[in-house]
Amino acid sequence: MKHALAVSMLALASFSPGVVAAQEGSDPSTIRLQNGFDPIGAEVHHLDADGRDVYFIDEGPRDGRPVVFIGGQGTSLEAFQLTEFARTSREALGLRVISVERNGFGDSPFDRNLGYADYVNEVLAVLDHLQVGEFALMAISGGGAYAAHLASTVPDRVISLHLGAASPSTLPTRSDRNCEKSFAEARADALRWTHNPQMWWGVPGSPVLVIPGWQDRAYADATRSFYVAGQMGDPSALAHENLLPCSEDAVVDASLITSPAYLYWGEVDTAVPVAAMEQWQEALPNVARATIYPDEGHTVQYRHWVQVMADMAGHGDYTVVCRNGETQLVASDEVTAEDQLDLCAWYQAD
């Protein structure tokens, strides 16, 4: 019966007037097909750094401004792909994005003995391998803890620091932490997240859900984090990352972070609230701009990603606006009340 149905459908298609008309009305030799490959995601590269397997992506022009991207807690280097809805703007701004997999997530093997300094060394090994000197630094959510360590270790190499709802858990101004939880208890708490990628990356009600495929790509990142290398949802890496702020050398000397810092926060963020931004402001000696976006939550950095990229490209005095149906970079002192912030696509999707 299945064979007969397939034959019937094929016969129906063969005699479809629309199909016949399309074939007769065009010359196939005039169709311009591609010569190269279209990008379907950043390629993951491997580096042996003193016997440690390190995985990273390097996406963008070799002569572009390098950006070290550190995703949120428990994310893999694939989290960068969640920003590629604005790939065209990234390419126009000339940004080269480098992201290094963290301990135990994605392809990276888990080693409970590794901490913040080890991740910094892995990032620097990748940058040296790529012959990258200075770079902009972007961190999201839990990635802020690592960014503080990297920025304070090589302050002379950080062009600018960009923090999107980023955790201040390694700053001297951080809130008091409960460090009584054991590793076993932390594993038990993390199990529900690592066994359910949709729970880990679900963002109900977020404005980013208007981006075609964004939520599915986010679920794919969680799946990569907790399963791709055979982890089978093992919560050890996430538990370890949760406990790192309690380690002996967790707190950095924030006075060393002298690069201009740009902070992006959602007014109603409950995961990393505005109070956390204030801790960054108190700790950092050079805050160039701190923006609180009204009525926005923990995905604020994606909602304003083109602005973040413009800042990383060195255009901090300009604001990305939608004006007359076109996304534009406008001098900040020339922005009007009629201008809408960031990509026009946000408003066309309403």
Contacts in CASP RR format, 6 or more apart in sequence:
PFRMAT RR
TARGET T0000
AUTHOR 0000-0000-0000
METHOD contacts of the structure
MODEL  1
MKHALAVSMLALASFSPGVVAAQEGSDPSTIRLQNGFDPIGAEVHHLDAD
GRDVYFIDEGPRDGRPVVFIGGQGTSLEAFQLTEFARTSREALGLRVISV
ERNGFGDSPFDRNLGYADYVNEVLAVLDHLQVGEFALMAISGGGAYAAHL
ASTVPDRVISLHLGAASPSTLPTRSDRNCEKSFAEARADALRWTHNPQMW
WGVPGSPVLVIPGWQDRAYADATRSFYVAGQMGDPSALAHENLLPCSEDA
VVDASLITSPAYLYWGEVDTAVPVAAMEQWQEALPNVARATIYPDEGHTV
QYRHWVQVMADMAGHGDYTVVCRNGETQLVASDEVTAEDQLDLCAWYQAD
13 19 0 8 1.000
39 87 0 8 1.000
41 81 0 8 1.000
41 84 0 8 1.000
42 57 0 8 1.000
42 58 0 8 1.000
42 59 0 8 1.000
42 77 0 8 1.000
42 80 0 8 1.000
42 81 0 8 1.000
42 97 0 8 1.000
43 57 0 8 1.000
44 55 0 8 1.000
44 56 0 8 1.000
44 57 0 8 1.000
44 77 0 8 1.000
44 101 0 8 1.000
44 107 0 8 1.000
45 55 0 8 1.000
45 56 0 8 1.000
45 57 0 8 1.000
45 58 0 8 1.000
46 53 0 8 1.000
46 54 0 8 1.000
46 55 0 8 1.000
46 107 0 8 1.000
47 53 0 8 1.000
47 54 0 8 1.000
47 55 0 8 1.000
47 56 0 8 1.000
47 125 0 8 1.000
47 126 0 8 1.000
47 129 0 8 1.000
48 54 0 8 1.000
49 121 0 8 1.000
49 122 0 8 1.000
49 125 0 8 1.000
49 126 0 8 1.000
50 125 0 8 1.000
52 122 0 8 1.000
53 107 0 8 1.000
53 108 0 8 1.000
53 109 0 8 1.000
54 100 0 8 1.000
54 101 0 8 1.000
54 108 0 8 1.000
54 122 0 8 1.000
54 125 0 8 1.000
54 126 0 8 1.000
55 77 0 8 1.000
55 100 0 8 1.000
55 101 0 8 1.000
55 106 0 8 1.000
55 107 0 8 1.000
55 108 0 8 1.000
56 77 0 8 1.000
56 98 0 8 1.000
56 99 0 8 1.000
56 100 0 8 1.000
56 101 0 8 1.000
56 126 0 8 1.000
57 77 0 8 1.000
57 80 0 8 1.000
57 97 0 8 1.000
57 98 0 8 1.000
57 99 0 8 1.000
58 96 0 8 1.000
58 97 0 8 1.000
58 98 0 8 1.000
58 130 0 8 1.000
59 80 0 8 1.000
59 96 0 8 1.000
59 97 0 8 1.000
59 98 0 8 1.000
60 90 0 8 1.000
60 91 0 8 1.000
60 94 0 8 1.000
60 95 0 8 1.000
60 96 0 8 1.000
60 97 0 8 1.000
61 91 0 8 1.000
61 94 0 8 1.000
61 96 0 8 1.000
62 96 0 8 1.000
64 94 0 8 1.000
64 95 0 8 1.000
64 96 0 8 1.000
65 94 0 8 1.000
65 95 0 8 1.000
65 96 0 8 1.000
65 135 0 8 1.000
65 136 0 8 1.000
65 159 0 8 1.000
65 312 0 8 1.000
65 313 0 8 1.000
65 314 0 8 1.000
66 96 0 8 1.000
66 98 0 8 1.000
66 127 0 8 1.000
66 130 0 8 1.000
66 132 0 8 1.000
66 133 0 8 1.000
66 134 0 8 1.000
66 135 0 8 1.000
66 136 0 8 1.000
67 95 0 8 1.000
67 96 0 8 1.000
67 97 0 8 1.000
67 98 0 8 1.000
67 135 0 8 1.000
67 136 0 8 1.000
67 137 0 8 1.000
67 138 0 8 1.000
67 312 0 8 1.000
68 98 0 8 1.000
68 99 0 8 1.000
68 100 0 8 1.000
68 123 0 8 1.000
68 127 0 8 1.000
68 135 0 8 1.000
68 136 0 8 1.000
68 137 0 8 1.000
68 138 0 8 1.000
68 150 0 8 1.000
69 79 0 8 1.000
69 80 0 8 1.000
69 97 0 8 1.000
69 98 0 8 1.000
69 99 0 8 1.000
69 138 0 8 1.000
69 139 0 8 1.000
70 99 0 8 1.000
70 137 0 8 1.000
70 138 0 8 1.000
70 139 0 8 1.000
70 140 0 8 1.000
70 143 0 8 1.000
70 144 0 8 1.000
70 146 0 8 1.000
70 147 0 8 1.000
70 150 0 8 1.000
71 79 0 8 1.000
71 80 0 8 1.000
71 99 0 8 1.000
71 139 0 8 1.000
71 140 0 8 1.000
71 141 0 8 1.000
71 142 0 8 1.000
71 143 0 8 1.000
72 79 0 8 1.000
72 139 0 8 1.000
72 140 0 8 1.000
72 141 0 8 1.000
72 142 0 8 1.000
72 143 0 8 1.000
72 144 0 8 1.000
73 141 0 8 1.000
73 142 0 8 1.000
73 143 0 8 1.000
73 167 0 8 1.000
73 238 0 8 1.000
73 241 0 8 1.000
73 242 0 8 1.000
74 102 0 8 1.000
74 105 0 8 1.000
74 200 0 8 1.000
74 225 0 8 1.000
74 237 0 8 1.000
74 238 0 8 1.000
74 241 0 8 1.000
75 105 0 8 1.000
75 221 0 8 1.000
75 222 0 8 1.000
75 225 0 8 1.000
76 101 0 8 1.000
76 102 0 8 1.000
76 105 0 8 1.000
76 106 0 8 1.000
76 221 0 8 1.000
76 224 0 8 1.000
76 225 0 8 1.000
76 228 0 8 1.000
77 99 0 8 1.000
77 100 0 8 1.000
77 101 0 8 1.000
77 106 0 8 1.000
78 220 0 8 1.000
78 221 0 8 1.000
78 224 0 8 1.000
78 225 0 8 1.000
79 99 0 8 1.000
79 140 0 8 1.000
79 221 0 8 1.000
80 97 0 8 1.000
80 99 0 8 1.000
81 217 0 8 1.000
81 221 0 8 1.000
82 214 0 8 1.000
82 217 0 8 1.000
82 218 0 8 1.000
82 221 0 8 1.000
82 302 0 8 1.000
83 90 0 8 1.000
83 302 0 8 1.000
83 305 0 8 1.000
84 90 0 8 1.000
85 211 0 8 1.000
85 214 0 8 1.000
85 305 0 8 1.000
86 305 0 8 1.000
86 306 0 8 1.000
86 309 0 8 1.000
86 343 0 8 1.000
89 306 0 8 1.000
89 309 0 8 1.000
89 327 0 8 1.000
89 343 0 8 1.000
90 97 0 8 1.000
90 309 0 8 1.000
93 309 0 8 1.000
93 310 0 8 1.000
93 312 0 8 1.000
93 313 0 8 1.000
93 315 0 8 1.000
94 313 0 8 1.000
95 309 0 8 1.000
95 312 0 8 1.000
95 313 0 8 1.000
98 126 0 8 1.000
98 127 0 8 1.000
98 130 0 8 1.000
98 132 0 8 1.000
98 135 0 8 1.000
100 119 0 8 1.000
100 122 0 8 1.000
100 123 0 8 1.000
100 126 0 8 1.000
101 107 0 8 1.000
101 108 0 8 1.000
102 108 0 8 1.000
102 119 0 8 1.000
102 146 0 8 1.000
102 237 0 8 1.000
102 241 0 8 1.000
103 110 0 8 1.000
103 111 0 8 1.000
103 114 0 8 1.000
103 115 0 8 1.000
103 118 0 8 1.000
103 119 0 8 1.000
103 237 0 8 1.000
103 240 0 8 1.000
103 241 0 8 1.000
104 110 0 8 1.000
104 111 0 8 1.000
104 229 0 8 1.000
104 231 0 8 1.000
104 236 0 8 1.000
104 237 0 8 1.000
104 240 0 8 1.000
105 224 0 8 1.000
105 225 0 8 1.000
105 226 0 8 1.000
105 237 0 8 1.000
106 224 0 8 1.000
106 225 0 8 1.000
106 226 0 8 1.000
106 228 0 8 1.000
106 229 0 8 1.000
106 231 0 8 1.000
107 228 0 8 1.000
107 229 0 8 1.000
108 229 0 8 1.000
109 229 0 8 1.000
110 231 0 8 1.000
110 234 0 8 1.000
110 236 0 8 1.000
110 237 0 8 1.000
110 240 0 8 1.000
112 183 0 8 1.000
112 236 0 8 1.000
112 240 0 8 1.000
115 244 0 8 1.000
115 247 0 8 1.000
116 145 0 8 1.000
116 146 0 8 1.000
116 149 0 8 1.000
116 170 0 8 1.000
116 244 0 8 1.000
116 247 0 8 1.000
116 249 0 8 1.000
116 250 0 8 1.000
117 149 0 8 1.000
117 153 0 8 1.000
117 249 0 8 1.000
119 146 0 8 1.000
119 149 0 8 1.000
119 150 0 8 1.000
120 146 0 8 1.000
120 149 0 8 1.000
120 150 0 8 1.000
120 153 0 8 1.000
123 150 0 8 1.000
124 153 0 8 1.000
124 154 0 8 1.000
127 133 0 8 1.000
127 135 0 8 1.000
133 157 0 8 1.000
134 157 0 8 1.000
134 158 0 8 1.000
134 159 0 8 1.000
135 157 0 8 1.000
135 158 0 8 1.000
135 159 0 8 1.000
136 158 0 8 1.000
136 159 0 8 1.000
136 160 0 8 1.000
136 161 0 8 1.000
136 162 0 8 1.000
136 312 0 8 1.000
137 147 0 8 1.000
137 150 0 8 1.000
137 151 0 8 1.000
137 158 0 8 1.000
137 160 0 8 1.000
137 161 0 8 1.000
137 162 0 8 1.000
137 259 0 8 1.000
138 147 0 8 1.000
138 162 0 8 1.000
138 163 0 8 1.000
138 164 0 8 1.000
138 308 0 8 1.000
138 312 0 8 1.000
139 146 0 8 1.000
139 147 0 8 1.000
139 161 0 8 1.000
139 162 0 8 1.000
139 163 0 8 1.000
139 164 0 8 1.000
139 166 0 8 1.000
140 164 0 8 1.000
140 165 0 8 1.000
140 166 0 8 1.000
140 301 0 8 1.000
141 164 0 8 1.000
141 165 0 8 1.000
141 166 0 8 1.000
141 167 0 8 1.000
141 271 0 8 1.000
141 272 0 8 1.000
141 298 0 8 1.000
142 166 0 8 1.000
142 167 0 8 1.000
142 169 0 8 1.000
142 272 0 8 1.000
143 166 0 8 1.000
143 167 0 8 1.000
144 163 0 8 1.000
144 166 0 8 1.000
144 167 0 8 1.000
144 168 0 8 1.000
144 169 0 8 1.000
144 170 0 8 1.000
145 167 0 8 1.000
145 169 0 8 1.000
145 170 0 8 1.000
145 244 0 8 1.000
145 245 0 8 1.000
145 250 0 8 1.000
146 170 0 8 1.000
147 161 0 8 1.000
147 163 0 8 1.000
147 166 0 8 1.000
148 168 0 8 1.000
148 170 0 8 1.000
148 171 0 8 1.000
148 252 0 8 1.000
148 254 0 8 1.000
148 257 0 8 1.000
149 170 0 8 1.000
149 252 0 8 1.000
150 158 0 8 1.000
151 158 0 8 1.000
151 161 0 8 1.000
151 256 0 8 1.000
151 257 0 8 1.000
151 259 0 8 1.000
152 252 0 8 1.000
152 253 0 8 1.000
152 254 0 8 1.000
152 256 0 8 1.000
152 257 0 8 1.000
155 256 0 8 1.000
155 257 0 8 1.000
155 258 0 8 1.000
155 259 0 8 1.000
158 257 0 8 1.000
158 259 0 8 1.000
159 259 0 8 1.000
159 314 0 8 1.000
160 259 0 8 1.000
160 260 0 8 1.000
160 261 0 8 1.000
160 262 0 8 1.000
160 288 0 8 1.000
160 311 0 8 1.000
160 312 0 8 1.000
160 314 0 8 1.000
161 257 0 8 1.000
161 259 0 8 1.000
161 260 0 8 1.000
161 261 0 8 1.000
161 262 0 8 1.000
161 284 0 8 1.000
162 261 0 8 1.000
162 262 0 8 1.000
162 264 0 8 1.000
162 308 0 8 1.000
162 311 0 8 1.000
162 312 0 8 1.000
163 261 0 8 1.000
163 262 0 8 1.000
163 263 0 8 1.000
163 264 0 8 1.000
163 277 0 8 1.000
163 280 0 8 1.000
164 263 0 8 1.000
164 264 0 8 1.000
164 265 0 8 1.000
164 300 0 8 1.000
164 301 0 8 1.000
164 308 0 8 1.000
165 264 0 8 1.000
165 265 0 8 1.000
165 266 0 8 1.000
165 269 0 8 1.000
165 271 0 8 1.000
165 272 0 8 1.000
165 276 0 8 1.000
165 297 0 8 1.000
165 298 0 8 1.000
165 300 0 8 1.000
165 301 0 8 1.000
166 263 0 8 1.000
166 272 0 8 1.000
166 276 0 8 1.000
166 280 0 8 1.000
167 272 0 8 1.000
167 276 0 8 1.000
168 174 0 8 1.000
168 276 0 8 1.000
168 279 0 8 1.000
168 280 0 8 1.000
168 283 0 8 1.000
169 177 0 8 1.000
169 245 0 8 1.000
169 250 0 8 1.000
170 245 0 8 1.000
170 250 0 8 1.000
170 251 0 8 1.000
170 252 0 8 1.000
171 251 0 8 1.000
171 252 0 8 1.000
171 254 0 8 1.000
171 279 0 8 1.000
171 280 0 8 1.000
171 283 0 8 1.000
172 251 0 8 1.000
172 252 0 8 1.000
172 253 0 8 1.000
172 254 0 8 1.000
172 283 0 8 1.000
173 254 0 8 1.000
173 279 0 8 1.000
173 280 0 8 1.000
173 282 0 8 1.000
173 283 0 8 1.000
174 245 0 8 1.000
174 251 0 8 1.000
174 279 0 8 1.000
175 275 0 8 1.000
175 279 0 8 1.000
177 245 0 8 1.000
177 246 0 8 1.000
179 243 0 8 1.000
179 245 0 8 1.000
179 246 0 8 1.000
181 189 0 8 1.000
181 243 0 8 1.000
183 239 0 8 1.000
183 240 0 8 1.000
183 243 0 8 1.000
186 235 0 8 1.000
186 239 0 8 1.000
186 240 0 8 1.000
186 242 0 8 1.000
186 243 0 8 1.000
187 235 0 8 1.000
187 236 0 8 1.000
187 239 0 8 1.000
188 235 0 8 1.000
189 235 0 8 1.000
189 239 0 8 1.000
189 242 0 8 1.000
190 235 0 8 1.000
190 238 0 8 1.000
190 239 0 8 1.000
190 242 0 8 1.000
191 235 0 8 1.000
192 199 0 8 1.000
193 199 0 8 1.000
193 200 0 8 1.000
193 235 0 8 1.000
193 238 0 8 1.000
194 200 0 8 1.000
194 225 0 8 1.000
194 226 0 8 1.000
194 231 0 8 1.000
194 233 0 8 1.000
194 234 0 8 1.000
194 235 0 8 1.000
194 238 0 8 1.000
195 226 0 8 1.000
195 233 0 8 1.000
195 235 0 8 1.000
197 219 0 8 1.000
197 222 0 8 1.000
197 223 0 8 1.000
197 225 0 8 1.000
197 226 0 8 1.000
197 227 0 8 1.000
198 219 0 8 1.000
198 222 0 8 1.000
200 222 0 8 1.000
200 225 0 8 1.000
200 226 0 8 1.000
201 215 0 8 1.000
201 218 0 8 1.000
201 219 0 8 1.000
201 221 0 8 1.000
201 222 0 8 1.000
202 215 0 8 1.000
202 218 0 8 1.000
202 219 0 8 1.000
203 209 0 8 1.000
203 215 0 8 1.000
203 218 0 8 1.000
203 298 0 8 1.000
203 299 0 8 1.000
206 297 0 8 1.000
206 298 0 8 1.000
206 299 0 8 1.000
206 303 0 8 1.000
207 296 0 8 1.000
207 299 0 8 1.000
207 303 0 8 1.000
207 346 0 8 1.000
208 214 0 8 1.000
208 215 0 8 1.000
208 299 0 8 1.000
208 302 0 8 1.000
208 303 0 8 1.000
209 215 0 8 1.000
210 346 0 8 1.000
210 349 0 8 1.000
214 302 0 8 1.000
225 237 0 8 1.000
226 233 0 8 1.000
226 234 0 8 1.000
226 238 0 8 1.000
227 233 0 8 1.000
231 237 0 8 1.000
244 250 0 8 1.000
254 283 0 8 1.000
254 284 0 8 1.000
254 285 0 8 1.000
255 285 0 8 1.000
257 283 0 8 1.000
257 284 0 8 1.000
257 285 0 8 1.000
257 286 0 8 1.000
258 285 0 8 1.000
258 286 0 8 1.000
259 286 0 8 1.000
260 286 0 8 1.000
260 287 0 8 1.000
260 288 0 8 1.000
261 280 0 8 1.000
261 284 0 8 1.000
261 286 0 8 1.000
261 287 0 8 1.000
261 288 0 8 1.000
262 288 0 8 1.000
262 289 0 8 1.000
262 290 0 8 1.000
262 291 0 8 1.000
262 308 0 8 1.000
262 311 0 8 1.000
262 316 0 8 1.000
263 277 0 8 1.000
263 280 0 8 1.000
263 281 0 8 1.000
263 287 0 8 1.000
263 289 0 8 1.000
263 290 0 8 1.000
263 291 0 8 1.000
264 291 0 8 1.000
264 293 0 8 1.000
264 300 0 8 1.000
264 301 0 8 1.000
264 304 0 8 1.000
264 307 0 8 1.000
264 308 0 8 1.000
265 272 0 8 1.000
265 274 0 8 1.000
265 276 0 8 1.000
265 277 0 8 1.000
265 290 0 8 1.000
265 291 0 8 1.000
265 292 0 8 1.000
265 293 0 8 1.000
265 300 0 8 1.000
266 274 0 8 1.000
266 292 0 8 1.000
266 293 0 8 1.000
266 296 0 8 1.000
266 297 0 8 1.000
266 298 0 8 1.000
266 300 0 8 1.000
267 274 0 8 1.000
267 292 0 8 1.000
267 293 0 8 1.000
267 294 0 8 1.000
267 295 0 8 1.000
267 296 0 8 1.000
267 297 0 8 1.000
268 295 0 8 1.000
268 296 0 8 1.000
268 297 0 8 1.000
269 296 0 8 1.000
269 297 0 8 1.000
269 298 0 8 1.000
269 300 0 8 1.000
270 297 0 8 1.000
270 298 0 8 1.000
271 297 0 8 1.000
271 298 0 8 1.000
272 298 0 8 1.000
274 292 0 8 1.000
277 290 0 8 1.000
277 292 0 8 1.000
280 287 0 8 1.000
280 290 0 8 1.000
281 287 0 8 1.000
281 290 0 8 1.000
288 316 0 8 1.000
289 311 0 8 1.000
289 316 0 8 1.000
293 300 0 8 1.000
293 303 0 8 1.000
293 304 0 8 1.000
296 303 0 8 1.000
301 308 0 8 1.000
303 342 0 8 1.000
303 346 0 8 1.000
304 320 0 8 1.000
304 341 0 8 1.000
304 342 0 8 1.000
305 342 0 8 1.000
306 320 0 8 1.000
306 327 0 8 1.000
306 342 0 8 1.000
306 343 0 8 1.000
307 319 0 8 1.000
307 320 0 8 1.000
307 341 0 8 1.000
307 342 0 8 1.000
310 316 0 8 1.000
310 318 0 8 1.000
310 320 0 8 1.000
310 329 0 8 1.000
315 329 0 8 1.000
316 332 0 8 1.000
317 331 0 8 1.000
317 332 0 8 1.000
318 329 0 8 1.000
318 330 0 8 1.000
318 331 0 8 1.000
318 332 0 8 1.000
319 329 0 8 1.000
319 330 0 8 1.000
319 331 0 8 1.000
319 332 0 8 1.000
319 335 0 8 1.000
319 339 0 8 1.000
319 341 0 8 1.000
320 327 0 8 1.000
320 328 0 8 1.000
320 329 0 8 1.000
320 330 0 8 1.000
320 341 0 8 1.000
320 342 0 8 1.000
320 343 0 8 1.000
321 327 0 8 1.000
321 328 0 8 1.000
321 330 0 8 1.000
321 335 0 8 1.000
321 339 0 8 1.000
321 340 0 8 1.000
321 341 0 8 1.000
321 342 0 8 1.000
322 328 0 8 1.000
322 339 0 8 1.000
322 340 0 8 1.000
322 341 0 8 1.000
322 342 0 8 1.000
322 343 0 8 1.000
322 344 0 8 1.000
322 346 0 8 1.000
322 347 0 8 1.000
323 330 0 8 1.000
323 338 0 8 1.000
323 339 0 8 1.000
323 340 0 8 1.000
325 344 0 8 1.000
326 344 0 8 1.000
327 342 0 8 1.000
327 343 0 8 1.000
327 344 0 8 1.000
327 345 0 8 1.000
330 339 0 8 1.000
340 346 0 8 1.000
340 347 0 8 1.000
END
